[in-house]
Amino acid sequence: MTTELTPLAASVLLAGVLAWPALLARWRRGVNREASDVASALEAFAAASHRATRCLEIDASLAARIVRLRMPELGAFRLAPNLPNATPVLVGDAAARLALRLRRRISFERKMLARTASGRRRGAIAGALPPLVLLALASTGEEFPVAALLLLAFAQGLGCWLQARIARVAP
């Protein structure tokens, strides 16, 4: 690779590794916001179910939003209104418990993300060092083999993937 492209490649890698945690945090905030909206909708469904005289079926759009959150409890919850001894109060309680479980999951994820924030910051700083070294060496006029730059790009991608795995809290 020519010397002129080395600073550009290092700058792109540096920008990627520094922007990755911020992009990941933004995405997680969006997912948490959606989960909070679903929990609110479940609480409203629970209140409506408590007032109903017969068992209500969950709204299809709400069910689709729960499916997008990959909640494994959805199957059991959708079965609840069809049980032989199901009452509106029972279905409402199931919806309230599902909403509470979702709120607790959101709270737990926020706590875990807050606790791992310093580690992710240290990981981003450590991941930024190789491209910075490349920039420093490129400024002195050093030439680099393409294989070394590809290995660095692979290591940067692996580091970003590991940061994503660390920041994800399984449902």
C-alpha atoms as an extended CHARMM CRD file, in Angstrom:
* protein
*
       171  EXT
         1         1  MET       CA              0.0000000000        0.0000000000        0.0000000000  PROA      1               0.0000000000
         2         2  THR       CA              1.3350000000        3.4220000000       -0.7950000000  PROA      2               0.0000000000
         3         3  THR       CA              2.3420000000        5.7850000000        1.9450000000  PROA      3               0.0000000000
         4         4  GLU       CA             -0.3780000000        8.2620000000        0.9710000000  PROA      4               0.0000000000
         5         5  LEU       CA             -3.1770000000        5.7950000000        1.7500000000  PROA      5               0.0000000000
         6         6  THR       CA             -1.8210000000        4.6800000000        5.1180000000  PROA      6               0.0000000000
         7         7  PRO       CA             -2.9300000000        7.8040000000        7.0310000000  PROA      7               0.0000000000
         8         8  LEU       CA             -6.3400000000        7.6030000000        5.3920000000  PROA      8               0.0000000000
         9         9  ALA       CA             -6.7540000000        3.9320000000        6.3450000000  PROA      9               0.0000000000
        10        10  ALA       CA             -5.5720000000        4.6240000000        9.8980000000  PROA      10              0.0000000000
        11        11  SER       CA             -7.9360000000        7.5900000000       10.2040000000  PROA      11              0.0000000000
        12        12  VAL       CA            -10.8930000000        5.5070000000        9.0450000000  PROA      12              0.0000000000
        13        13  LEU       CA            -10.0120000000        2.7520000000       11.5320000000  PROA      13              0.0000000000
        14        14  LEU       CA             -9.5810000000        5.2990000000       14.3000000000  PROA      14              0.0000000000
        15        15  ALA       CA            -12.9140000000        6.9440000000       13.5510000000  PROA      15              0.0000000000
        16        16  GLY       CA            -14.6170000000        3.5540000000       13.4720000000  PROA      16              0.0000000000
        17        17  VAL       CA            -13.2820000000        2.3540000000       16.7940000000  PROA      17              0.0000000000
        18        18  LEU       CA            -14.0040000000        5.6660000000       18.5120000000  PROA      18              0.0000000000
        19        19  ALA       CA            -17.5160000000        6.0000000000       17.0570000000  PROA      19              0.0000000000
        20        20  TRP       CA            -18.5280000000        2.3850000000       17.7000000000  PROA      20              0.0000000000
        21        21  PRO       CA            -19.3730000000        2.6940000000       21.4340000000  PROA      21              0.0000000000
        22        22  ALA       CA            -21.3810000000        5.8680000000       20.8210000000  PROA      22              0.0000000000
        23        23  LEU       CA            -23.3160000000        4.2850000000       17.9650000000  PROA      23              0.0000000000
        24        24  LEU       CA            -23.9270000000        1.1830000000       20.0410000000  PROA      24              0.0000000000
        25        25  ALA       CA            -25.1440000000        3.2450000000       23.0090000000  PROA      25              0.0000000000
        26        26  ARG       CA            -27.4950000000        5.2010000000       20.7550000000  PROA      26              0.0000000000
        27        27  TRP       CA            -28.9320000000        1.9830000000       19.3570000000  PROA      27              0.0000000000
        28        28  ARG       CA            -29.3840000000        0.5140000000       22.8730000000  PROA      28              0.0000000000
        29        29  ARG       CA            -31.1460000000        3.6950000000       24.0280000000  PROA      29              0.0000000000
        30        30  GLY       CA            -33.5670000000        3.3220000000       21.1240000000  PROA      30              0.0000000000
        31        31  VAL       CA            -34.2250000000       -0.3210000000       22.0080000000  PROA      31              0.0000000000
        32        32  ASN       CA            -34.7430000000        0.5880000000       25.6730000000  PROA      32              0.0000000000
        33        33  ARG       CA            -37.1350000000        3.3730000000       24.6770000000  PROA      33              0.0000000000
        34        34  GLU       CA            -39.1310000000        0.9460000000       22.5430000000  PROA      34              0.0000000000
        35        35  ALA       CA            -39.1820000000       -1.5880000000       25.4000000000  PROA      35              0.0000000000
        36        36  SER       CA            -40.3920000000        1.0860000000       27.7940000000  PROA      36              0.0000000000
        37        37  ASP       CA            -43.1870000000        2.0180000000       25.3650000000  PROA      37              0.0000000000
        38        38  VAL       CA            -44.1750000000       -1.6520000000       25.1080000000  PROA      38              0.0000000000
        39        39  ALA       CA            -44.2320000000       -1.9350000000       28.9130000000  PROA      39              0.0000000000
        40        40  SER       CA            -46.5100000000        1.1070000000       29.1030000000  PROA      40              0.0000000000
        41        41  ALA       CA            -48.8080000000       -0.4000000000       26.4790000000  PROA      41              0.0000000000
        42        42  LEU       CA            -48.8830000000       -3.6750000000       28.4140000000  PROA      42              0.0000000000
        43        43  GLU       CA            -49.8260000000       -1.8010000000       31.5730000000  PROA      43              0.0000000000
        44        44  ALA       CA            -52.6520000000       -0.0680000000       29.6880000000  PROA      44              0.0000000000
        45        45  PHE       CA            -53.7860000000       -3.4480000000       28.3630000000  PROA      45              0.0000000000
        46        46  ALA       CA            -53.7270000000       -4.8360000000       31.9060000000  PROA      46              0.0000000000
        47        47  ALA       CA            -55.8880000000       -1.9660000000       33.1540000000  PROA      47              0.0000000000
        48        48  ALA       CA            -58.3390000000       -2.4220000000       30.2640000000  PROA      48              0.0000000000
        49        49  SER       CA            -58.4380000000       -6.1580000000       30.8830000000  PROA      49              0.0000000000
        50        50  HSD       CA            -59.2270000000       -5.6370000000       34.5770000000  PROA      50              0.0000000000
        51        51  ARG       CA            -62.2210000000       -3.4770000000       33.5760000000  PROA      51              0.0000000000
        52        52  ALA       CA            -63.4770000000       -5.8380000000       30.8520000000  PROA      52              0.0000000000
        53        53  THR       CA            -66.2720000000       -8.3280000000       31.3320000000  PROA      53              0.0000000000
        54        54  ARG       CA            -64.6670000000      -10.9310000000       29.0670000000  PROA      54              0.0000000000
        55        55  CYS       CA            -61.0620000000      -11.8280000000       28.2360000000  PROA      55              0.0000000000
        56        56  LEU       CA            -59.4840000000       -9.4160000000       25.7850000000  PROA      56              0.0000000000
        57        57  GLU       CA            -57.1390000000      -10.5080000000       23.0250000000  PROA      57              0.0000000000
        58        58  ILE       CA            -53.8350000000       -8.6520000000       22.8310000000  PROA      58              0.0000000000
        59        59  ASP       CA            -53.6070000000       -6.1010000000       20.0430000000  PROA      59              0.0000000000
        60        60  ALA       CA            -51.7460000000       -7.4080000000       16.9790000000  PROA      60              0.0000000000
        61        61  SER       CA            -49.5170000000       -4.3280000000       16.7590000000  PROA      61              0.0000000000
        62        62  LEU       CA            -48.5540000000       -4.6850000000       20.4320000000  PROA      62              0.0000000000
        63        63  ALA       CA            -47.8130000000       -8.3640000000       19.8930000000  PROA      63              0.0000000000
        64        64  ALA       CA            -45.6310000000       -7.4710000000       16.9030000000  PROA      64              0.0000000000
        65        65  ARG       CA            -43.7220000000       -4.9400000000       19.0120000000  PROA      65              0.0000000000
        66        66  ILE       CA            -43.1810000000       -7.5880000000       21.7160000000  PROA      66              0.0000000000
        67        67  VAL       CA            -41.9580000000      -10.0320000000       19.0670000000  PROA      67              0.0000000000
        68        68  ARG       CA            -39.4400000000       -7.4150000000       17.8640000000  PROA      68              0.0000000000
        69        69  LEU       CA            -38.1170000000       -7.2530000000       21.4310000000  PROA      69              0.0000000000
        70        70  ARG       CA            -37.6070000000      -11.0430000000       21.3160000000  PROA      70              0.0000000000
        71        71  MET       CA            -39.4130000000      -11.6510000000       24.5840000000  PROA      71              0.0000000000
        72        72  PRO       CA            -39.6750000000      -15.4000000000       25.1390000000  PROA      72              0.0000000000
        73        73  GLU       CA            -42.6510000000      -14.9150000000       27.4860000000  PROA      73              0.0000000000
        74        74  LEU       CA            -44.9160000000      -13.7760000000       24.6420000000  PROA      74              0.0000000000
        75        75  GLY       CA            -46.0250000000      -17.3110000000       23.7500000000  PROA      75              0.0000000000
        76        76  ALA       CA            -47.2870000000      -18.0300000000       27.2490000000  PROA      76              0.0000000000
        77        77  PHE       CA            -48.9030000000      -14.6160000000       27.4840000000  PROA      77              0.0000000000
        78        78  ARG       CA            -50.8000000000      -15.0700000000       24.2070000000  PROA      78              0.0000000000
        79        79  LEU       CA            -52.0400000000      -18.4170000000       25.4900000000  PROA      79              0.0000000000
        80        80  ALA       CA            -53.4540000000      -16.9480000000       28.7240000000  PROA      80              0.0000000000
        81        81  PRO       CA            -56.7710000000      -15.5970000000       27.2990000000  PROA      81              0.0000000000
        82        82  ASN       CA            -57.4830000000      -18.9950000000       25.7010000000  PROA      82              0.0000000000
        83        83  LEU       CA            -57.1410000000      -21.0430000000       28.8900000000  PROA      83              0.0000000000
        84        84  PRO       CA            -60.3780000000      -22.7000000000       30.0420000000  PROA      84              0.0000000000
        85        85  ASN       CA            -60.4490000000      -20.9460000000       33.4390000000  PROA      85              0.0000000000
        86        86  ALA       CA            -59.1670000000      -17.6000000000       32.1620000000  PROA      86              0.0000000000
        87        87  THR       CA            -60.8210000000      -14.5220000000       33.5950000000  PROA      87              0.0000000000
        88        88  PRO       CA            -60.2250000000      -10.9020000000       32.6020000000  PROA      88              0.0000000000
        89        89  VAL       CA            -58.5160000000      -10.3280000000       35.9490000000  PROA      89              0.0000000000
        90        90  LEU       CA            -56.1640000000      -13.2810000000       35.3300000000  PROA      90              0.0000000000
        91        91  VAL       CA            -55.2630000000      -11.9700000000       31.8650000000  PROA      91              0.0000000000
        92        92  GLY       CA            -54.7940000000       -8.4570000000       33.2680000000  PROA      92              0.0000000000
        93        93  ASP       CA            -52.5030000000       -9.7880000000       35.9930000000  PROA      93              0.0000000000
        94        94  ALA       CA            -50.4820000000      -11.6980000000       33.4000000000  PROA      94              0.0000000000
        95        95  ALA       CA            -50.1000000000       -8.5100000000       31.3400000000  PROA      95              0.0000000000
        96        96  ALA       CA            -49.0920000000       -6.5230000000       34.4390000000  PROA      96              0.0000000000
        97        97  ARG       CA            -46.4860000000       -9.1730000000       35.3650000000  PROA      97              0.0000000000
        98        98  LEU       CA            -45.1270000000       -9.1550000000       31.8090000000  PROA      98              0.0000000000
        99        99  ALA       CA            -44.8740000000       -5.3490000000       31.8960000000  PROA      99              0.0000000000
       100       100  LEU       CA            -43.1330000000       -5.4810000000       35.2760000000  PROA      100             0.0000000000
       101       101  ARG       CA            -40.7040000000       -8.0990000000       34.0040000000  PROA      101             0.0000000000
       102       102  LEU       CA            -39.9330000000       -5.9360000000       30.9890000000  PROA      102             0.0000000000
       103       103  ARG       CA            -39.3620000000       -2.8600000000       33.1820000000  PROA      103             0.0000000000
       104       104  ARG       CA            -37.0300000000       -4.8600000000       35.4310000000  PROA      104             0.0000000000
       105       105  ARG       CA            -35.1360000000       -6.1130000000       32.3870000000  PROA      105             0.0000000000
       106       106  ILE       CA            -34.7190000000       -2.5240000000       31.1480000000  PROA      106             0.0000000000
       107       107  SER       CA            -33.5320000000       -1.4170000000       34.5730000000  PROA      107             0.0000000000
       108       108  PHE       CA            -31.0560000000       -4.2920000000       34.7950000000  PROA      108             0.0000000000
       109       109  GLU       CA            -29.6810000000       -3.5620000000       31.3460000000  PROA      109             0.0000000000
       110       110  ARG       CA            -29.2190000000        0.1150000000       32.1690000000  PROA      110             0.0000000000
       111       111  LYS       CA            -27.3550000000       -0.7910000000       35.3550000000  PROA      111             0.0000000000
       112       112  MET       CA            -25.1180000000       -3.2510000000       33.5160000000  PROA      112             0.0000000000
       113       113  LEU       CA            -24.3840000000       -0.7570000000       30.7520000000  PROA      113             0.0000000000
       114       114  ALA       CA            -23.5030000000        1.8600000000       33.3600000000  PROA      114             0.0000000000
       115       115  ARG       CA            -21.1960000000       -0.5730000000       35.1620000000  PROA      115             0.0000000000
       116       116  THR       CA            -19.4080000000       -1.6050000000       31.9810000000  PROA      116             0.0000000000
       117       117  ALA       CA            -19.0980000000        1.9260000000       30.5800000000  PROA      117             0.0000000000
       118       118  SER       CA            -15.6000000000        2.4850000000       31.9420000000  PROA      118             0.0000000000
       119       119  GLY       CA            -14.4430000000       -0.8460000000       30.5080000000  PROA      119             0.0000000000
       120       120  ARG       CA            -15.8890000000        0.0140000000       27.1220000000  PROA      120             0.0000000000
       121       121  ARG       CA            -14.1430000000        3.3850000000       27.2920000000  PROA      121             0.0000000000
       122       122  ARG       CA            -10.8320000000        1.6920000000       28.0980000000  PROA      122             0.0000000000
       123       123  GLY       CA            -11.4570000000       -0.7540000000       25.2400000000  PROA      123             0.0000000000
       124       124  ALA       CA            -12.0790000000        2.1040000000       22.8220000000  PROA      124             0.0000000000
       125       125  ILE       CA             -8.8690000000        3.8200000000       23.9460000000  PROA      125             0.0000000000
       126       126  ALA       CA             -6.8810000000        0.5850000000       23.5990000000  PROA      126             0.0000000000
       127       127  GLY       CA             -8.4460000000        0.0180000000       20.1900000000  PROA      127             0.0000000000
       128       128  ALA       CA             -7.4930000000        3.5350000000       19.1210000000  PROA      128             0.0000000000
       129       129  LEU       CA             -3.7980000000        2.9920000000       19.8230000000  PROA      129             0.0000000000
       130       130  PRO       CA             -2.8790000000        0.8970000000       16.7310000000  PROA      130             0.0000000000
       131       131  PRO       CA             -4.2880000000        3.4080000000       14.2240000000  PROA      131             0.0000000000
       132       132  LEU       CA             -2.6050000000        6.2440000000       16.1500000000  PROA      132             0.0000000000
       133       133  VAL       CA              0.7040000000        4.3920000000       15.9380000000  PROA      133             0.0000000000
       134       134  LEU       CA              0.0920000000        3.8990000000       12.2150000000  PROA      134             0.0000000000
       135       135  LEU       CA             -0.5570000000        7.6110000000       11.7960000000  PROA      135             0.0000000000
       136       136  ALA       CA              2.6060000000        8.4590000000       13.7070000000  PROA      136             0.0000000000
       137       137  LEU       CA              4.7100000000        6.0530000000       11.6590000000  PROA      137             0.0000000000
       138       138  ALA       CA              3.1080000000        7.2120000000        8.4020000000  PROA      138             0.0000000000
       139       139  SER       CA              4.0220000000       10.7900000000        9.2550000000  PROA      139             0.0000000000
       140       140  THR       CA              7.6700000000        9.7090000000        9.3770000000  PROA      140             0.0000000000
       141       141  GLY       CA              7.3860000000        8.2060000000        5.8880000000  PROA      141             0.0000000000
       142       142  GLU       CA              7.3360000000        4.4900000000        6.7880000000  PROA      142             0.0000000000
       143       143  GLU       CA              5.7780000000        2.0580000000        4.3010000000  PROA      143             0.0000000000
       144       144  PHE       CA              3.5060000000       -0.7580000000        5.4550000000  PROA      144             0.0000000000
       145       145  PRO       CA              2.6660000000       -4.0310000000        3.7680000000  PROA      145             0.0000000000
       146       146  VAL       CA             -0.9580000000       -4.5010000000        2.7820000000  PROA      146             0.0000000000
       147       147  ALA       CA             -1.1930000000       -7.6760000000        4.8790000000  PROA      147             0.0000000000
       148       148  ALA       CA             -0.2990000000       -5.7360000000        8.0250000000  PROA      148             0.0000000000
       149       149  LEU       CA             -2.9820000000       -3.1410000000        7.3450000000  PROA      149             0.0000000000
       150       150  LEU       CA             -5.5580000000       -5.8510000000        6.6290000000  PROA      150             0.0000000000
       151       151  LEU       CA             -4.6140000000       -7.5950000000        9.8790000000  PROA      151             0.0000000000
       152       152  LEU       CA             -5.0380000000       -4.2990000000       11.7300000000  PROA      152             0.0000000000
       153       153  ALA       CA             -8.4430000000       -3.7520000000       10.1060000000  PROA      153             0.0000000000
       154       154  PHE       CA             -9.4770000000       -7.2910000000       11.1050000000  PROA      154             0.0000000000
       155       155  ALA       CA             -8.2880000000       -6.7200000000       14.6900000000  PROA      155             0.0000000000
       156       156  GLN       CA            -10.2100000000       -3.4310000000       14.8290000000  PROA      156             0.0000000000
       157       157  GLY       CA            -13.3640000000       -5.1430000000       13.5460000000  PROA      157             0.0000000000
       158       158  LEU       CA            -12.9530000000       -7.9390000000       16.0820000000  PROA      158             0.0000000000
       159       159  GLY       CA            -12.5430000000       -5.3810000000       18.8620000000  PROA      159             0.0000000000
       160       160  CYS       CA            -15.7090000000       -3.5830000000       17.7890000000  PROA      160             0.0000000000
       161       161  TRP       CA            -17.5810000000       -6.8960000000       17.7050000000  PROA      161             0.0000000000
       162       162  LEU       CA            -16.3420000000       -7.7550000000       21.2040000000  PROA      162             0.0000000000
       163       163  GLN       CA            -17.4840000000       -4.3720000000       22.4840000000  PROA      163             0.0000000000
       164       164  ALA       CA            -20.9060000000       -5.0570000000       21.0070000000  PROA      164             0.0000000000
       165       165  ARG       CA            -21.0470000000       -8.4750000000       22.6790000000  PROA      165             0.0000000000
       166       166  ILE       CA            -20.0260000000       -7.0030000000       26.0410000000  PROA      166             0.0000000000
       167       167  ALA       CA            -22.6300000000       -4.2520000000       25.8480000000  PROA      167             0.0000000000
       168       168  ARG       CA            -25.4840000000       -6.5960000000       24.9110000000  PROA      168             0.0000000000
       169       169  VAL       CA            -27.5790000000       -7.9490000000       27.7420000000  PROA      169             0.0000000000
       170       170  ALA       CA            -29.3700000000      -11.1440000000       26.7430000000  PROA      170             0.0000000000
       171       171  PRO       CA            -33.1560000000      -11.2970000000       27.2460000000  PROA      171             0.0000000000
